[in-house]
């Protein structure tokens, strides 16, 4: 039996982090933890580029655009969607999740999701590091592992990603 696993090794890899400005008091906590994990994994600050977008619905679009540039080994999507009193929450959460998956599948560049979809501000704070871990750190760990596995097992490098104008 052959078993393969990615390592949590950022050395020589480049990462993009796409962060929603909406609910920034939560997303800034996600970003801080994601950066710490990437740096602990060996990423240099020059190998991490951060892109702020207006809201969660803009995250998939920008992840796909960045993936098509062929510059990054993995992209991390960070956002926070809080339930309100309308159906809007489900629409945004579903489309954001679907779009992130679609961006990765269409481009071949891993996109890890650190999107919090929470029923309340308290729940979001818990998932941003207060009680239930930090979704930003978890997304960064996933990005490290899948970028390593993708680069080594499939011998994929940034230069082999199809570039579109």
Backbone as CSV, one residue per row, in Angstrom:
resi,resn,N_x,N_y,N_z,CA_x,CA_y,CA_z,C_x,C_y,C_z
1,UNK,0.849,-1.169,0.000,0.000,0.000,0.000,0.902,1.241,0.000
2,UNK,0.560,2.189,-0.852,1.293,3.448,-0.919,0.412,4.536,-0.324
3,UNK,0.982,5.282,0.571,0.260,6.380,1.218,1.076,7.650,1.052
4,UNK,0.438,8.717,0.637,1.135,9.991,0.430,0.428,11.082,1.230
5,UNK,1.239,11.939,1.799,0.720,13.075,2.565,1.548,14.307,2.247
6,UNK,0.904,15.437,2.261,1.629,16.688,2.118,2.256,17.070,3.439
7,UNK,3.327,17.824,3.358,3.992,18.325,4.562,3.592,19.778,4.786
8,UNK,3.754,20.229,5.982,3.456,21.622,6.317,4.717,22.448,6.086
9,UNK,5.106,22.521,4.812,6.359,23.149,4.439,6.107,24.209,3.379
10,UNK,6.342,25.463,3.733,6.092,26.576,2.814,7.348,27.016,2.080
11,UNK,8.474,26.430,2.376,9.732,26.868,1.777,9.657,26.828,0.255
12,UNK,9.990,27.953,-0.359,10.016,28.049,-1.806,8.654,28.180,-2.461
13,UNK,7.610,28.270,-1.669,6.261,28.372,-2.234,5.719,29.785,-2.033
14,UNK,4.765,30.146,-2.889,4.131,31.459,-2.804,2.637,31.278,-2.527
15,UNK,2.125,32.139,-1.669,0.735,32.051,-1.235,0.029,33.391,-1.407
16,UNK,-1.218,33.330,-1.816,-2.087,34.502,-1.843,-3.151,34.298,-0.778
17,UNK,-3.517,35.371,-0.120,-4.604,35.335,0.857,-5.617,36.382,0.413
18,UNK,-6.836,35.929,0.141,-7.924,36.826,-0.257,-8.833,36.980,0.948
19,UNK,-8.992,38.221,1.407,-9.709,38.495,2.652,-10.858,39.460,2.399
20,UNK,-12.008,39.129,2.937,-13.170,40.006,2.857,-13.039,41.153,3.854
21,UNK,-13.278,42.363,3.376,-13.261,43.534,4.243,-14.545,43.604,5.083
22,UNK,-15.632,43.024,4.585,-16.887,43.004,5.336,-16.684,42.138,6.587
23,UNK,-17.114,42.603,7.720,-16.882,41.945,9.014,-15.381,41.855,9.319
24,UNK,-14.664,42.942,9.026,-13.210,42.976,9.183,-12.756,42.717,10.614
25,UNK,-13.573,43.030,11.590,-13.188,42.741,12.975,-13.023,41.236,13.192
26,UNK,-13.647,40.411,12.366,-13.461,38.959,12.412,-12.375,38.543,11.422
27,UNK,-12.454,39.035,10.190,-11.529,38.568,9.149,-10.084,38.972,9.441
28,UNK,-9.875,40.077,10.131,-8.498,40.460,10.486,-7.887,39.450,11.453
29,UNK,-8.701,38.854,12.320,-8.217,37.790,13.224,-7.864,36.532,12.438
30,UNK,-8.693,36.224,11.434,-8.409,35.067,10.580,-7.095,35.271,9.831
31,UNK,-6.916,36.471,9.296,-5.701,36.792,8.548,-4.461,36.703,9.429
32,UNK,-4.534,37.248,10.609,-3.387,37.215,11.520,-2.945,35.773,11.789
33,UNK,-3.900,34.904,12.067,-3.566,33.502,12.352,-3.048,32.784,11.111
34,UNK,-3.634,33.071,9.945,-3.167,32.445,8.706,-1.721,32.839,8.425
35,UNK,-1.391,34.106,8.586,-0.010,34.577,8.372,0.954,33.896,9.326
36,UNK,0.561,33.767,10.585,1.424,33.118,11.573,1.716,31.674,11.181
37,UNK,0.690,30.950,10.740,0.865,29.548,10.345,1.789,29.456,9.128
38,UNK,1.571,30.301,8.126,2.422,30.269,6.938,3.874,30.564,7.296
39,UNK,4.096,31.554,8.148,5.459,31.899,8.551,6.094,30.785,9.387
40,UNK,5.317,30.163,10.249,5.835,29.023,11.025,6.181,27.861,10.113
41,UNK,5.488,27.749,8.980,5.763,26.697,8.009,6.950,27.001,7.113
42,UNK,7.534,28.184,7.263,8.714,28.525,6.494,8.515,29.564,5.407
43,UNK,7.324,30.118,5.284,7.087,31.153,4.266,7.751,32.453,4.701
44,UNK,8.362,33.104,3.754,8.917,34.441,3.984,7.798,35.449,3.715
45,UNK,7.858,36.603,4.358,6.791,37.580,4.140,6.686,38.001,2.681
46,UNK,7.778,37.983,1.942,7.719,38.345,0.520,6.994,37.284,-0.314
47,UNK,6.799,36.079,0.248,6.118,34.991,-0.456,4.631,34.916,-0.137
48,UNK,4.141,35.886,0.639,2.723,35.948,1.006,2.176,37.279,0.519
49,UNK,1.161,37.218,-0.337,0.511,38.444,-0.805,-0.932,38.432,-0.328
50,UNK,-1.357,39.558,0.209,-2.691,39.680,0.790,-3.520,40.622,-0.076
51,UNK,-4.722,40.180,-0.404,-5.636,40.950,-1.247,-6.954,41.126,-0.497
52,UNK,-7.332,42.367,-0.230,-8.594,42.671,0.423,-9.666,42.901,-0.639
53,UNK,-10.793,42.260,-0.477,-11.930,42.447,-1.378,-13.115,42.940,-0.546
54,UNK,-14.130,43.543,-1.194,-15.231,44.128,-0.420,-15.993,43.143,0.467
55,UNK,-16.392,41.989,-0.089,-17.214,41.065,0.688,-17.004,39.627,0.266
56,UNK,-17.779,38.750,0.852,-17.619,37.313,0.613,-17.924,36.917,-0.826
57,UNK,-18.862,37.581,-1.466,-19.198,37.215,-2.843,-18.080,37.554,-3.827
58,UNK,-17.198,38.466,-3.466,-16.074,38.815,-4.334,-14.876,37.883,-4.165
59,UNK,-14.861,37.106,-3.107,-13.727,36.215,-2.830,-13.501,35.197,-3.948
60,UNK,-14.499,34.432,-4.381,-14.251,33.432,-5.428,-13.741,34.033,-6.733
61,UNK,-14.316,35.158,-7.127,-13.884,35.828,-8.353,-12.393,36.139,-8.293
62,UNK,-11.970,36.723,-7.190,-10.571,37.130,-7.091,-9.646,35.929,-6.910
63,UNK,-10.096,34.904,-6.222,-9.291,33.672,-6.097,-9.021,33.090,-7.487
64,UNK,-10.045,33.044,-8.315,-9.888,32.494,-9.664,-8.931,33.339,-10.494
65,UNK,-9.078,34.660,-10.430,-8.192,35.558,-11.181,-6.733,35.365,-10.744
66,UNK,-6.510,35.255,-9.449,-5.147,35.052,-8.947,-4.601,33.690,-9.372
67,UNK,-5.433,32.676,-9.326,-4.993,31.334,-9.723,-4.564,31.317,-11.184
68,UNK,-5.301,32.013,-12.032,-4.981,32.041,-13.458,-3.675,32.764,-13.763
69,UNK,-3.214,33.606,-12.845,-1.938,34.289,-13.055,-0.767,33.309,-13.005
70,UNK,-0.935,32.176,-12.344,0.133,31.190,-12.262,1.265,31.577,-11.332
71,UNK,1.008,32.464,-10.403,2.053,32.985,-9.512,2.074,32.298,-8.149
72,UNK,0.967,31.621,-7.789,0.829,31.112,-6.427,0.695,29.594,-6.400
73,UNK,1.267,28.995,-5.356,1.149,27.553,-5.148,-0.167,27.204,-4.467
74,UNK,-0.714,28.131,-3.718,-2.016,27.943,-3.074,-2.583,29.308,-2.720
75,UNK,-3.899,29.333,-2.619,-4.616,30.559,-2.278,-5.482,30.246,-1.063
76,UNK,-5.544,31.195,-0.149,-6.347,31.039,1.062,-7.459,32.083,1.019
77,UNK,-8.698,31.630,1.165,-9.867,32.505,1.151,-10.374,32.692,2.582
78,UNK,-10.479,33.949,3.016,-10.920,34.243,4.377,-12.101,35.209,4.350
79,UNK,-13.143,34.853,5.068,-14.311,35.717,5.136,-15.202,35.338,6.302
80,UNK,-16.162,36.204,6.559,-17.116,35.955,7.642,-18.504,36.395,7.178
81,UNK,-19.424,35.442,7.185,-20.800,35.697,6.777,-21.674,35.455,8.012
82,UNK,-22.348,36.508,8.459,-23.201,36.402,9.648,-24.660,36.335,9.242
83,UNK,-25.383,35.412,9.869,-26.804,35.248,9.576,-27.563,36.500,10.009
84,UNK,-28.407,36.937,9.129,-29.301,38.049,9.443,-30.719,37.526,9.479
85,UNK,-31.657,38.412,9.304,-33.051,38.017,9.362,-33.647,37.638,8.016
86,UNK,-32.824,37.556,6.976,-33.352,37.258,5.646,-32.647,36.049,5.039
87,UNK,-33.109,35.661,3.858,-32.549,34.540,3.108,-31.166,34.859,2.536
88,UNK,-30.766,36.098,2.570,-29.500,36.558,1.998,-28.302,35.751,2.524
89,UNK,-28.316,35.388,3.780,-27.219,34.625,4.400,-26.958,33.325,3.640
90,UNK,-28.008,32.557,3.361,-27.852,31.289,2.655,-27.301,31.498,1.252
91,UNK,-27.810,32.515,0.563,-27.338,32.802,-0.799,-25.851,33.119,-0.798
92,UNK,-25.427,34.005,0.067,-24.018,34.407,0.112,-23.136,33.233,0.529
93,UNK,-23.520,32.517,1.574,-22.705,31.398,2.049,-22.573,30.308,0.988
94,UNK,-23.684,29.948,0.365,-23.648,28.897,-0.655,-22.833,29.309,-1.876
95,UNK,-23.048,30.513,-2.380,-22.340,30.963,-3.578,-20.852,31.161,-3.313
96,UNK,-20.504,31.637,-2.161,-19.097,31.821,-1.818,-18.387,30.465,-1.776
97,UNK,-18.984,29.504,-1.104,-18.398,28.163,-1.005,-18.303,27.499,-2.369
98,UNK,-19.372,27.576,-3.143,-19.371,26.974,-4.476,-18.318,27.624,-5.366
99,UNK,-18.221,28.930,-5.306,-17.274,29.657,-6.141,-15.828,29.360,-5.804
100,UNK,-15.531,29.195,-4.532,-14.167,28.867,-4.118,-13.781,27.487,-4.649
101,UNK,-14.674,26.528,-4.503,-14.407,25.182,-5.022,-14.244,25.203,-6.530
102,UNK,-15.094,25.943,-7.199,-15.040,26.033,-8.650,-13.720,26.656,-9.113
103,UNK,-13.253,27.681,-8.422,-11.989,28.330,-8.783,-10.836,27.338,-8.725
104,UNK,-10.804,26.537,-7.681,-9.736,25.541,-7.547,-9.847,24.469,-8.614
105,UNK,-11.046,23.959,-8.840,-11.231,22.888,-9.814,-10.946,23.347,-11.240
106,UNK,-11.321,24.565,-11.583,-11.114,25.066,-12.941,-9.658,25.401,-13.237
107,UNK,-8.909,25.800,-12.217,-7.549,26.280,-12.453,-6.465,25.277,-12.072
108,UNK,-6.790,24.332,-11.210,-5.778,23.394,-10.732,-4.909,23.959,-9.625
109,UNK,-5.233,25.152,-9.150,-4.497,25.761,-8.041,-5.323,25.557,-6.770
110,UNK,-4.734,24.991,-5.729,-5.488,24.771,-4.493,-5.974,26.084,-3.882
111,UNK,-7.243,26.090,-3.483,-7.820,27.230,-2.769,-8.431,26.677,-1.487
112,UNK,-7.857,27.044,-0.363,-8.397,26.554,0.908,-9.348,27.592,1.485
113,UNK,-10.392,27.102,2.120,-11.457,27.980,2.592,-11.386,28.196,4.101
114,UNK,-11.262,29.452,4.457,-11.372,29.867,5.846,-12.557,30.803,5.976
115,UNK,-13.673,30.379,5.417,-14.902,31.180,5.439,-15.738,30.753,6.641
116,UNK,-16.059,31.692,7.477,-16.945,31.433,8.603,-18.363,31.822,8.187
117,UNK,-19.291,30.902,8.314,-20.713,31.178,8.131,-21.352,30.889,9.485
118,UNK,-21.687,31.953,10.205,-22.108,31.799,11.597,-23.495,32.363,11.838
119,UNK,-24.158,31.774,12.813,-25.492,32.228,13.195,-25.461,33.507,14.020
120,UNK,-24.325,33.765,14.676,-24.248,34.936,15.543,-22.817,35.459,15.585
121,UNK,-22.682,36.687,16.070,-21.362,37.272,16.236,-20.546,36.458,17.244
122,UNK,-21.188,36.001,18.298,-20.498,35.196,19.311,-19.914,33.923,18.689
123,UNK,-20.698,33.244,17.865,-20.224,32.026,17.196,-19.054,32.343,16.257
124,UNK,-19.146,33.455,15.541,-18.059,33.846,14.632,-16.778,34.131,15.417
125,UNK,-16.905,34.841,16.527,-15.729,35.129,17.357,-15.102,33.842,17.885
126,UNK,-15.943,32.895,18.282,-15.421,31.605,18.752,-14.598,30.920,17.664
127,UNK,-15.065,30.975,16.416,-14.389,30.308,15.303,-13.225,31.125,14.758
128,UNK,-13.075,32.353,15.262,-11.950,33.205,14.875,-10.886,33.213,15.965
129,UNK,-10.904,32.188,16.802,-9.831,32.029,17.769,-10.202,32.107,19.222
130,UNK,-11.447,32.432,19.529,-11.803,32.582,20.933,-11.950,31.228,21.626
131,UNK,-12.806,30.323,21.088,-13.047,29.035,21.745,-12.862,27.841,20.820
132,UNK,-13.132,28.000,19.543,-13.218,26.842,18.645,-12.102,26.837,17.606
133,UNK,-10.895,27.178,18.018,-9.804,27.237,17.061,-9.942,28.469,16.188
134,UNK,-9.152,28.540,15.149,-9.196,29.685,14.254,-9.265,29.178,12.819
135,UNK,-10.338,29.531,12.118,-10.541,29.059,10.736,-9.451,29.575,9.799
136,UNK,-8.858,30.714,10.090,-7.760,31.222,9.279,-6.528,30.337,9.395
137,UNK,-6.206,29.930,10.613,-5.077,29.026,10.841,-5.342,27.674,10.189
138,UNK,-6.561,27.174,10.322,-6.904,25.885,9.719,-6.805,25.938,8.201
139,UNK,-7.242,27.045,7.599,-7.156,27.192,6.146,-5.700,27.275,5.694
140,UNK,-4.868,27.944,6.473,-3.445,28.042,6.134,-2.769,26.676,6.231
141,UNK,-3.103,25.894,7.240,-2.554,24.533,7.352,-2.965,23.683,6.154
142,UNK,-4.226,23.790,5.757,-4.701,23.042,4.588,-3.957,23.495,3.332
143,UNK,-3.734,24.798,3.191,-3.018,25.323,2.020,-1.587,24.806,1.983
144,UNK,-0.917,24.796,3.125,0.450,24.273,3.179,0.498,22.817,2.745
145,UNK,-0.395,22.026,3.288,-0.395,20.593,3.014,-0.744,20.284,1.562
146,UNK,-1.783,20.922,1.037,-2.205,20.598,-0.324,-1.231,21.166,-1.346
147,UNK,-0.619,22.321,-1.077,0.391,22.866,-1.991,1.595,21.935,-2.067
148,UNK,2.004,21.403,-0.938,3.140,20.482,-0.920,2.809,19.192,-1.663
149,UNK,1.654,18.630,-1.385,1.244,17.386,-2.052,1.099,17.617,-3.555
150,UNK,0.502,18.729,-3.926,0.303,19.062,-5.334,1.644,19.234,-6.056
151,UNK,2.578,19.920,-5.417,3.888,20.162,-6.037,4.700,18.875,-6.161
152,UNK,4.682,18.031,-5.144,5.531,16.839,-5.153,4.912,15.652,-5.882
153,UNK,3.670,15.374,-5.612,3.068,14.184,-6.209,2.729,14.399,-7.680
154,UNK,2.188,15.553,-7.987,1.796,15.826,-9.370,2.842,16.634,-10.131
155,UNK,3.920,16.981,-9.426,4.993,17.773,-10.013,4.456,19.033,-10.674
156,UNK,3.563,19.688,-9.972,2.966,20.927,-10.455,3.768,22.085,-9.884
157,UNK,4.105,23.016,-10.704,4.729,24.238,-10.229,3.945,25.413,-10.784
158,UNK,4.218,26.578,-10.232,3.504,27.780,-10.680,3.657,27.987,-12.182
159,UNK,4.810,27.670,-12.717,5.056,27.920,-14.143,4.230,27.029,-15.054
160,UNK,3.673,25.921,-14.534,2.897,25.012,-15.366,1.402,25.340,-15.381
161,UNK,0.988,26.338,-14.598,-0.421,26.721,-14.577,-0.714,27.491,-15.850
162,UNK,-1.801,27.140,-16.488,-2.188,27.796,-17.734,-2.507,29.264,-17.441
163,UNK,-1.835,30.124,-18.156,-2.046,31.558,-17.968,-3.027,32.090,-19.000
164,UNK,-3.921,32.947,-18.549,-4.854,33.610,-19.450,-4.709,35.104,-19.248
165,UNK,-4.886,35.837,-20.313,-4.790,37.307,-20.219,-6.039,37.880,-19.617
